[in-house]
């Protein structure tokens, strides 16, 4: 009976050692996974920074287009007014000569 108990105790000790080894390996794996997630978080932060930079660039380009649009509007207004004025002058000169 005592010998059987001693054998059972040895088996339980072996099982305990296996559980401890498994627990340690799981802890190591979880630490590795945590490190990977931290790296992924850093990468996402870098990507966020890049997107912010791209947003700033788009805002600058948008401002440039707006200013160019204003210039084109002014140019069109001036061109139209000069054309209408010249046509009026030509018509009045032609009527005056006749």
Kinemage of the C-alpha trace (Angstrom):
@kinemage 1
@onewidth
@group {chain A} dominant
@subgroup {mainchain}
@vectorlist {calphas} color= white
{ca unk a 1} P 0.000 0.000 0.000
{ca unk a 2} L 2.775 2.395 0.926
{ca unk a 3} L 4.632 1.533 -2.241
{ca unk a 4} L 1.489 2.240 -4.277
{ca unk a 5} L 1.056 5.578 -2.518
{ca unk a 6} L 4.679 6.470 -3.199
{ca unk a 7} L 4.229 5.603 -6.889
{ca unk a 8} L 1.060 7.667 -7.012
{ca unk a 9} L 2.872 10.609 -5.391
{ca unk a 10} L 5.661 10.344 -7.976
{ca unk a 11} L 3.094 10.317 -10.770
{ca unk a 12} L 1.350 13.341 -9.310
{ca unk a 13} L 4.695 15.138 -9.049
{ca unk a 14} L 5.411 14.329 -12.703
{ca unk a 15} L 1.980 15.570 -13.705
{ca unk a 16} L 2.548 18.752 -11.661
{ca unk a 17} L 5.899 19.281 -13.414
{ca unk a 18} L 4.231 18.841 -16.798
{ca unk a 19} L 1.528 21.353 -15.882
{ca unk a 20} L 4.157 23.835 -14.690
{ca unk a 21} L 6.129 23.358 -17.912
{ca unk a 22} L 2.981 23.852 -19.975
{ca unk a 23} L 2.067 26.921 -17.976
{ca unk a 24} L 5.517 28.414 -18.516
{ca unk a 25} L 5.379 27.692 -22.243
{ca unk a 26} L 1.923 29.308 -22.431
{ca unk a 27} L 3.220 32.346 -20.561
{ca unk a 28} L 6.125 32.636 -23.013
{ca unk a 29} L 3.770 32.349 -25.959
{ca unk a 30} L 1.454 34.988 -24.505
{ca unk a 31} L 4.428 37.296 -23.960
{ca unk a 32} L 5.444 36.807 -27.589
{ca unk a 33} L 1.912 37.493 -28.742
{ca unk a 34} L 1.797 40.634 -26.606
{ca unk a 35} L 5.068 41.815 -28.129
{ca unk a 36} L 3.680 41.210 -31.613
{ca unk a 37} L 0.555 43.198 -30.780
{ca unk a 38} L 2.706 46.031 -29.460
{ca unk a 39} L 4.649 46.022 -32.736
{ca unk a 40} L 1.409 46.060 -34.709
{ca unk a 41} L 0.169 48.966 -32.580
{ca unk a 42} L 3.366 50.882 -33.343
{ca unk a 43} L 2.917 50.211 -37.045
{ca unk a 44} L -0.667 51.451 -36.911
{ca unk a 45} L 0.516 54.607 -35.161
{ca unk a 46} L 3.041 55.151 -37.953
{ca unk a 47} L 0.346 54.607 -40.557
{ca unk a 48} L -1.899 57.101 -38.734
{ca unk a 49} L 0.907 59.667 -38.825
{ca unk a 50} L 1.361 59.083 -42.546
{ca unk a 51} L -2.361 59.528 -43.158
{ca unk a 52} L -2.269 62.794 -41.210
{ca unk a 53} L 0.580 63.971 -43.430
{ca unk a 54} L -1.339 62.970 -46.535
{ca unk a 55} L -4.405 64.822 -45.241
{ca unk a 56} L -2.305 67.955 -44.776
{ca unk a 57} L -0.983 67.617 -48.324
{ca unk a 58} L -4.499 67.243 -49.693
{ca unk a 59} L -5.566 70.349 -47.808
{ca unk a 60} L -2.672 72.263 -49.364
{ca unk a 61} L -3.565 71.011 -52.824
{ca unk a 62} L -7.209 71.923 -52.218
{ca unk a 63} L -6.181 75.465 -51.261
{ca unk a 64} L -4.103 75.712 -54.429
{ca unk a 65} L -7.033 74.613 -56.570
{ca unk a 66} L -9.311 77.116 -54.877
{ca unk a 67} L -6.889 79.959 -55.523
{ca unk a 68} L -6.430 78.816 -59.124
{ca unk a 69} L -10.213 78.655 -59.541
{ca unk a 70} L -10.530 82.245 -58.277
{ca unk a 71} L -7.871 83.376 -60.737
{ca unk a 72} L -9.626 81.625 -63.611
{ca unk a 73} L -12.940 83.232 -62.634
{ca unk a 74} L -11.348 86.676 -62.596
{ca unk a 75} L -9.659 86.008 -65.923
{ca unk a 76} L -12.930 84.884 -67.503
{ca unk a 77} L -14.788 87.936 -66.183
{ca unk a 78} L -12.095 90.301 -67.446
{ca unk a 79} L -11.904 88.538 -70.823
{ca unk a 80} L -15.677 88.635 -71.267
{ca unk a 81} L -15.922 92.282 -70.256
{ca unk a 82} L -13.082 93.288 -72.580
{ca unk a 83} L -14.667 91.330 -75.448
{ca unk a 84} L -18.079 92.934 -74.881
{ca unk a 85} L -16.501 96.396 -74.571
{ca unk a 86} L -14.499 95.965 -77.773
{ca unk a 87} L -17.572 94.708 -79.619
{ca unk a 88} L -19.525 97.734 -78.388
{ca unk a 89} L -16.780 100.106 -79.445
{ca unk a 90} L -16.501 98.505 -82.892
{ca unk a 91} L -20.275 98.628 -83.402
{ca unk a 92} L -20.472 102.277 -82.319
{ca unk a 93} L -17.548 103.242 -84.573
{ca unk a 94} L -19.135 101.439 -87.533
{ca unk a 95} L -22.484 103.163 -86.899
{ca unk a 96} L -20.801 106.536 -86.540
{ca unk a 97} L -19.051 106.196 -89.937
{ca unk a 98} L -22.170 105.228 -91.757
